[in-house]
Amino acid sequence: MDSIKKIFKIGHGPSSSHTMGPKKAAEIFLKKNPNALIFKVHIYGSLALTGKGHMTDVAILDTLGERAEIIWCPKERLPLHPNGLIFEAFDNKSTLTDSWEVYSIGGGELMDKDNKIEPKKVYPHTNMSDILKHLIDEGGTFWEYVYRNEDNDLETYLWEVWNAMKAAIERGLNTEGTLPGGLKLLRKAPSYHFKARMQNQFVQDDSFLFAFALAVSEENASGNVVVTAPTCGSSGILPAVLYLFYKDKDVKEDFIIRALATAGLIGNIVKKNASISGAEVGCQGEVGVAAAMAAAAAAQIAGGTIHQIEYAASSAQEHHLGLTCDPVAGLVQIPCIERNAFGAQRAIDSALFAINSDGRHLVSFDQVVEAMKQTGKDMPSLYKETALGGLAKVYSDNR
């Protein structure tokens, strides 16, 4: 498995696969062809169907400039992934000088047509069962395992990630107004945060959690800076859970950083063995994985054993199996924003459930991940970030 730094990317929303990935691809192609007179970018499949709502064209044009033309191909799909692009460069005679077939595979990562981008091997194990066996034999917990295998600069990077997460929450809590896009959706985080401060302790934790998750998700929907965890569309869940412990429970930030390491490991395992791409497996690969990451982090902060932490992650992922990705109007707003709030709540519930147990359970995390992968394969493309089915279709049909 590659570094958990690949799970946590700091950048502009609203989508890691539809915004960060295409922008990164455009930067690579521009660097290779700086003197091209004209660029043509063909965008295929799911990337084309929801690209305008996800600001894919904006991300590419911001990079390539006025020389670029966007060609949408929503009814065609390239062979390796639903999020395919073909970049073309032309000289002053309109002669094709270079082309590149590339895929945005989730979390801001790219895969090349001719040379699949292989992850750097940072970890000696690729699944949870082998990691657990290693820890039982050698001692330690998940965050220590991460630190043993990553470069020495990991902790510094995790501090940068945590500071970016805090900043997104705090901006979102203090920004009112309407989100960009045709839905005219009002921001809710500031009002939720105010109401949470007025409530009694019995309901306060959930209300603060909702406010924190909404704050990040609304920042993401506005195209502002967030951290993929593991994607932009699910970027509100892990920060909300960690910020609740930090702000409301006075947990020291050193513990937050170690919980981030464990959360990154959980996301890495899923990325390696299944997918974190909504276009490939639906929202179970985004919000589901984010909830698993956050549940593991919460269980660790609460003093859970490695088995309880694994159980928390397994429960959170299991209870998101089959979750579709059906963004209304192709925007990362409905149901995405509220889904982050409920995903954060489910993460806390999963951690609490696991902490109250001895950590033993029948269906392992690895088995849940395999089930998620298979469910994603069986799920019709209508429900995998195409905005052709589910809530997106119902809303469109009834306008």
C-alpha positions as CSV (number, residue, x, y, z in Angstrom):
1,M,0.0,0.0,0.0
2,D,1.0,3.6,-0.7
3,S,1.5,6.4,1.9
4,I,-1.6,7.6,3.7
5,K,-0.5,11.1,2.5
6,K,-2.4,10.0,-0.7
7,I,-5.6,9.7,1.3
8,F,-5.3,13.2,2.8
9,K,-4.9,15.8,0.0
10,I,-5.4,19.5,0.7
11,G,-7.1,21.3,-2.1
12,H,-10.2,23.0,-3.6
13,G,-13.5,21.2,-3.7
14,P,-16.1,20.3,-4.7
15,S,-14.9,16.9,-5.9
16,S,-11.6,15.1,-5.7
17,S,-12.4,12.9,-8.7
18,H,-14.1,15.6,-10.7
19,T,-12.1,18.7,-9.7
20,M,-8.8,17.8,-8.1
21,G,-8.0,14.9,-10.5
22,P,-8.8,16.6,-13.8
23,K,-6.9,19.8,-12.6
24,K,-3.9,17.7,-11.8
25,A,-4.1,16.0,-15.2
26,A,-4.3,19.3,-17.0
27,E,-1.3,20.6,-15.1
28,I,0.7,17.5,-16.2
29,F,-0.4,17.8,-19.8
30,L,0.4,21.5,-19.9
31,K,3.9,21.0,-18.5
32,K,4.5,18.4,-21.3
33,N,3.0,20.7,-24.0
34,P,3.7,24.3,-23.0
35,N,3.8,25.6,-26.6
36,A,0.6,24.1,-27.9
37,L,-1.6,26.5,-29.7
38,I,-4.9,24.6,-29.0
39,F,-5.9,22.1,-26.4
40,K,-9.0,19.9,-26.7
41,V,-10.2,17.9,-23.6
42,H,-12.7,15.1,-24.2
43,I,-14.5,14.2,-21.0
44,Y,-16.3,10.8,-20.8
45,G,-18.9,8.8,-18.8
46,S,-19.7,9.8,-15.2
47,L,-17.1,12.6,-15.4
48,A,-19.1,14.2,-18.2
49,L,-22.5,13.5,-16.8
50,T,-21.9,15.4,-13.5
51,G,-18.8,17.4,-14.6
52,K,-20.5,20.8,-14.9
53,G,-22.1,20.5,-11.5
54,H,-18.7,19.4,-10.1
55,M,-16.8,22.2,-11.9
56,T,-14.6,19.9,-13.9
57,D,-14.5,22.3,-16.8
58,V,-13.7,25.2,-14.5
59,A,-10.7,23.3,-13.0
60,I,-9.4,22.4,-16.5
61,L,-9.9,25.8,-18.0
62,D,-8.3,27.5,-15.0
63,T,-5.2,25.5,-15.8
64,L,-5.1,25.4,-19.6
65,G,-6.6,28.9,-20.2
66,E,-8.2,30.2,-23.3
67,R,-6.4,27.8,-25.5
68,A,-8.6,25.0,-24.3
69,E,-11.9,23.6,-25.6
70,I,-14.0,21.2,-23.5
71,I,-15.8,18.4,-25.4
72,W,-18.4,16.6,-23.3
73,C,-19.0,12.9,-24.1
74,P,-21.6,11.7,-21.6
75,K,-22.8,8.7,-23.6
76,E,-19.4,7.3,-24.2
77,R,-17.2,5.5,-21.6
78,L,-13.5,4.8,-21.9
79,P,-12.5,1.2,-21.0
80,L,-10.6,1.5,-17.6
81,H,-12.8,3.7,-15.4
82,P,-16.0,5.7,-15.5
83,N,-14.0,9.0,-15.1
84,G,-12.0,9.1,-18.3
85,L,-10.4,12.0,-20.2
86,I,-8.5,12.4,-23.4
87,F,-6.2,15.5,-23.6
88,E,-5.1,16.6,-27.1
89,A,-2.5,19.3,-28.0
90,F,-2.4,20.9,-31.5
91,D,0.3,23.1,-33.1
92,N,-0.5,26.3,-35.1
93,K,-1.5,24.2,-38.1
94,S,-4.1,22.4,-36.1
95,T,-2.0,19.3,-36.3
96,L,-2.3,16.9,-33.4
97,T,1.1,16.8,-31.6
98,D,0.2,14.9,-28.5
99,S,-2.6,13.0,-26.8
100,W,-3.1,11.4,-23.4
101,E,-5.8,9.1,-22.1
102,V,-6.1,9.4,-18.4
103,Y,-8.5,8.5,-15.6
104,S,-9.5,10.2,-12.4
105,I,-9.9,7.2,-10.1
106,G,-11.0,8.9,-6.9
107,G,-9.4,10.9,-4.1
108,G,-7.6,13.1,-6.6
109,E,-5.6,10.1,-7.9
110,L,-4.9,9.5,-11.6
111,M,-4.4,6.3,-13.7
112,D,-2.7,6.4,-17.0
113,K,-4.0,4.4,-20.0
114,D,-0.6,3.0,-21.1
115,N,1.2,2.9,-17.8
116,K,-1.0,2.3,-14.8
117,I,0.3,4.4,-12.0
118,E,1.4,1.9,-9.4
119,P,1.4,3.0,-5.8
120,K,4.7,3.2,-4.0
121,K,5.0,0.3,-1.6
122,V,5.2,1.9,1.9
123,Y,3.4,-0.8,3.9
124,P,4.3,-4.5,4.0
125,H,0.7,-5.6,4.5
126,T,-2.3,-4.9,2.4
127,N,-5.3,-6.0,4.5
128,M,-6.6,-5.6,8.0
129,S,-6.2,-9.3,9.0
130,D,-2.5,-9.3,8.3
131,I,-2.0,-6.0,10.1
132,L,-3.8,-7.3,13.1
133,K,-1.7,-10.4,13.2
134,H,1.4,-8.4,12.9
135,L,0.4,-6.1,15.8
136,I,-0.5,-9.1,17.9
137,D,2.9,-10.7,17.2
138,E,5.0,-7.5,17.4
139,G,3.0,-5.3,19.7
140,G,1.7,-1.8,19.2
141,T,-1.4,-0.2,17.8
142,F,-2.5,1.1,14.4
143,W,-1.0,4.6,14.7
144,E,2.3,3.1,15.8
145,Y,2.2,0.8,12.8
146,V,1.7,3.8,10.5
147,Y,4.6,5.7,12.0
148,R,6.9,2.7,11.7
149,N,6.3,2.5,8.0
150,E,6.0,6.1,6.8
151,D,8.7,8.6,6.2
152,N,9.8,10.8,9.1
153,D,7.9,13.8,7.8
154,L,4.5,12.1,8.2
155,E,3.7,13.7,11.6
156,T,4.5,17.2,10.2
157,Y,2.2,16.5,7.2
158,L,-0.6,15.3,9.5
159,W,-0.4,18.5,11.5
160,E,-0.8,20.4,8.2
161,V,-3.9,18.2,7.4
162,W,-5.4,18.8,10.8
163,N,-4.9,22.5,10.6
164,A,-6.5,22.6,7.2
165,M,-9.5,20.6,8.6
166,K,-9.9,23.0,11.5
167,A,-9.7,26.0,9.2
168,A,-12.4,24.6,6.9
169,I,-14.7,24.0,9.9
170,E,-14.1,27.4,11.4
171,R,-14.7,29.2,8.0
172,G,-17.8,27.2,7.4
173,L,-19.2,28.0,10.9
174,N,-18.7,31.7,10.2
175,T,-20.0,32.0,6.6
176,E,-23.7,32.5,5.7
177,G,-25.4,32.8,2.4
178,T,-26.3,30.7,-0.6
179,L,-24.2,27.9,-2.1
180,P,-23.2,28.2,-5.8
181,G,-25.2,26.3,-8.3
182,G,-28.8,26.2,-9.5
183,L,-30.3,24.6,-6.3
184,K,-30.1,27.9,-4.4
185,L,-29.3,26.0,-1.2
186,L,-28.7,28.1,1.9
187,R,-25.7,27.3,4.2
188,K,-26.9,25.7,7.5
189,A,-23.7,25.3,9.5
190,P,-23.8,28.7,11.3
191,S,-27.4,28.3,12.5
192,Y,-26.8,24.7,13.5
193,H,-23.8,25.8,15.5
194,F,-25.7,28.5,17.3
195,K,-28.6,26.2,18.1
196,A,-26.2,23.6,19.4
197,R,-24.8,26.1,21.9
198,M,-28.3,26.7,23.2
199,Q,-29.2,23.0,23.8
200,N,-28.8,20.8,26.8
201,Q,-26.0,18.2,27.0
202,F,-28.3,15.3,26.0
203,V,-28.6,16.5,22.4
204,Q,-25.6,18.9,22.2
205,D,-23.0,16.4,20.9
206,D,-25.0,15.4,17.9
207,S,-25.9,19.0,17.1
208,F,-22.3,20.1,17.3
209,L,-21.3,17.2,15.1
210,F,-23.9,18.1,12.5
211,A,-22.7,21.8,12.5
212,F,-19.0,20.8,12.1
213,A,-19.8,18.3,9.2
214,L,-22.1,20.8,7.5
215,A,-19.4,23.5,7.8
216,V,-16.8,21.5,5.9
217,S,-19.2,20.1,3.3
218,E,-20.6,23.6,2.6
219,E,-17.0,24.9,2.2
220,N,-16.4,22.0,-0.2
221,A,-19.6,22.8,-2.2
222,S,-18.4,26.3,-2.5
223,G,-15.1,25.2,-4.1
224,N,-13.0,26.2,-1.1
225,V,-10.0,24.4,0.5
226,V,-10.8,21.1,2.2
227,V,-9.0,17.9,2.9
228,T,-9.9,14.7,1.1
229,A,-10.8,12.1,3.7
230,P,-10.9,10.0,1.6
231,T,-12.6,12.3,-1.0
232,C,-13.9,15.9,-1.2
233,G,-17.5,14.7,-1.3
234,S,-17.0,13.0,2.1
235,S,-14.6,15.5,3.5
236,G,-16.9,16.6,6.4
237,I,-17.1,13.4,8.3
238,L,-13.6,12.8,9.8
239,P,-12.9,16.5,10.6
240,A,-16.3,16.8,12.4
241,V,-15.6,13.8,14.6
242,L,-12.1,14.9,15.4
243,Y,-13.2,18.5,16.0
244,L,-15.9,17.3,18.4
245,F,-13.3,15.6,20.5
246,Y,-10.9,18.5,20.3
247,K,-13.3,21.3,21.0
248,D,-16.0,19.8,23.1
249,K,-14.1,17.0,24.9
250,D,-10.7,18.8,25.3
251,V,-8.8,16.0,23.7
252,K,-5.1,17.0,23.2
253,E,-4.1,17.6,19.6
254,D,-1.3,15.0,19.8
255,F,-4.1,12.4,20.2
256,I,-5.9,13.8,17.3
257,I,-2.8,13.5,15.1
258,R,-2.4,9.8,16.0
259,A,-6.1,9.2,15.3
260,L,-5.6,10.8,11.9
261,A,-2.8,8.2,11.2
262,T,-5.2,5.4,12.1
263,A,-8.0,6.9,10.0
264,G,-5.6,7.1,7.0
265,L,-4.6,3.5,7.4
266,I,-8.3,2.5,7.3
267,G,-8.9,4.5,4.1
268,N,-5.7,3.0,2.6
269,I,-6.9,-0.5,3.1
270,V,-10.2,0.2,1.4
271,K,-8.5,2.1,-1.5
272,K,-6.1,-0.9,-2.0
273,N,-8.7,-3.7,-1.9
274,A,-11.8,-2.0,-3.2
275,S,-12.4,1.7,-4.2
276,I,-13.0,5.2,-2.9
277,S,-14.5,6.4,-6.2
278,G,-18.2,7.2,-6.2
279,A,-18.2,6.7,-9.9
280,E,-17.0,3.2,-9.5
281,V,-18.7,1.9,-6.3
282,G,-21.3,4.6,-5.3
283,C,-21.3,6.6,-2.2
284,Q,-20.5,3.6,0.0
285,G,-16.9,4.2,-1.3
286,E,-16.9,7.8,-0.2
287,V,-19.2,8.5,2.8
288,G,-19.0,4.8,3.8
289,V,-15.2,4.8,3.9
290,A,-15.1,8.2,5.6
291,A,-17.4,6.9,8.3
292,A,-15.2,3.9,8.8
293,M,-12.1,6.1,9.0
294,A,-13.8,8.4,11.5
295,A,-15.2,5.5,13.6
296,A,-11.7,4.0,13.9
297,A,-10.3,7.4,14.9
298,A,-13.0,7.9,17.5
299,A,-12.6,4.4,19.0
300,Q,-8.8,4.9,19.3
301,I,-9.3,8.3,21.1
302,A,-11.8,6.6,23.4
303,G,-9.1,4.1,24.4
304,G,-10.2,1.2,22.3
305,T,-8.1,-1.9,21.7
306,I,-7.0,-2.8,18.2
307,H,-9.9,-5.2,18.0
308,Q,-12.4,-2.6,19.1
309,I,-11.0,-0.1,16.6
310,E,-11.3,-2.7,13.8
311,Y,-14.8,-3.5,14.9
312,A,-15.8,0.2,14.8
313,A,-14.4,0.6,11.3
314,S,-16.1,-2.6,10.2
315,S,-19.5,-1.5,11.6
316,A,-19.4,1.9,10.0
317,Q,-18.5,0.5,6.6
318,E,-21.0,-2.3,6.9
319,H,-24.0,-0.1,7.6
320,H,-23.3,2.0,4.5
321,L,-23.2,-0.9,2.1
322,G,-25.2,-0.2,-1.0
323,L,-25.2,3.5,-0.6
324,T,-25.8,5.2,-4.0
325,C,-24.2,8.3,-5.4
326,D,-27.0,10.3,-7.0
327,P,-26.2,14.0,-6.7
328,V,-29.1,16.2,-7.5
329,A,-28.4,18.5,-10.5
330,G,-24.9,17.0,-10.6
331,L,-23.9,19.2,-7.6
332,V,-22.0,18.0,-4.5
333,Q,-24.9,19.4,-2.3
334,I,-28.0,17.1,-2.2
335,P,-27.8,14.6,-0.6
336,C,-24.0,14.9,-0.2
337,I,-23.9,17.7,2.4
338,E,-26.5,16.2,4.8
339,R,-25.0,12.7,4.2
340,N,-21.8,13.9,5.7
341,A,-23.6,15.0,8.8
342,F,-25.3,11.6,9.2
343,G,-22.1,9.8,8.3
344,A,-20.3,11.6,11.2
345,Q,-23.1,10.6,13.6
346,R,-22.9,7.0,12.4
347,A,-19.2,7.0,12.9
348,I,-19.6,8.0,16.5
349,D,-22.3,5.5,17.1
350,S,-20.1,2.7,15.5
351,A,-17.2,3.7,17.8
352,L,-19.5,3.7,20.9
353,F,-21.0,0.3,19.9
354,A,-17.5,-1.2,19.5
355,I,-16.1,0.2,22.7
356,N,-19.0,-1.3,24.6
357,S,-18.1,-4.7,23.2
358,D,-15.0,-6.9,23.6
359,G,-14.1,-6.3,20.0
360,R,-15.2,-9.8,18.8
361,H,-17.6,-10.0,15.9
362,L,-18.3,-12.4,13.0
363,V,-17.8,-10.4,9.8
364,S,-14.3,-8.9,9.6
365,F,-13.4,-5.5,8.2
366,D,-11.7,-7.2,5.2
367,Q,-14.9,-9.1,4.5
368,V,-17.0,-5.9,4.6
369,V,-14.6,-4.3,2.2
370,E,-14.9,-7.2,-0.2
371,A,-18.7,-7.0,0.1
372,M,-18.5,-3.3,-0.7
373,K,-16.4,-3.9,-3.8
374,Q,-18.8,-6.6,-5.1
375,T,-21.8,-4.4,-4.3
376,G,-20.2,-1.6,-6.3
377,K,-19.7,-3.9,-9.3
378,D,-23.3,-5.1,-9.1
379,M,-24.7,-1.5,-8.7
380,P,-26.2,-0.1,-12.0
381,S,-24.3,2.9,-13.3
382,L,-27.5,5.0,-12.8
383,Y,-26.5,5.1,-9.1
384,K,-22.7,5.8,-9.5
385,E,-22.3,9.5,-9.8
386,T,-24.1,9.9,-13.1
387,A,-27.1,11.8,-11.8
388,L,-29.3,9.6,-14.0
389,G,-31.0,7.7,-11.2
390,G,-32.2,7.9,-7.6
391,L,-32.7,11.3,-6.0
392,A,-31.2,13.1,-9.0
393,K,-33.8,11.6,-11.4
394,V,-36.8,12.1,-9.1
395,Y,-35.9,15.7,-8.6
396,S,-35.3,16.3,-12.3
397,D,-38.5,14.5,-13.2
398,N,-40.6,16.7,-10.8
399,R,-39.2,20.1,-11.6
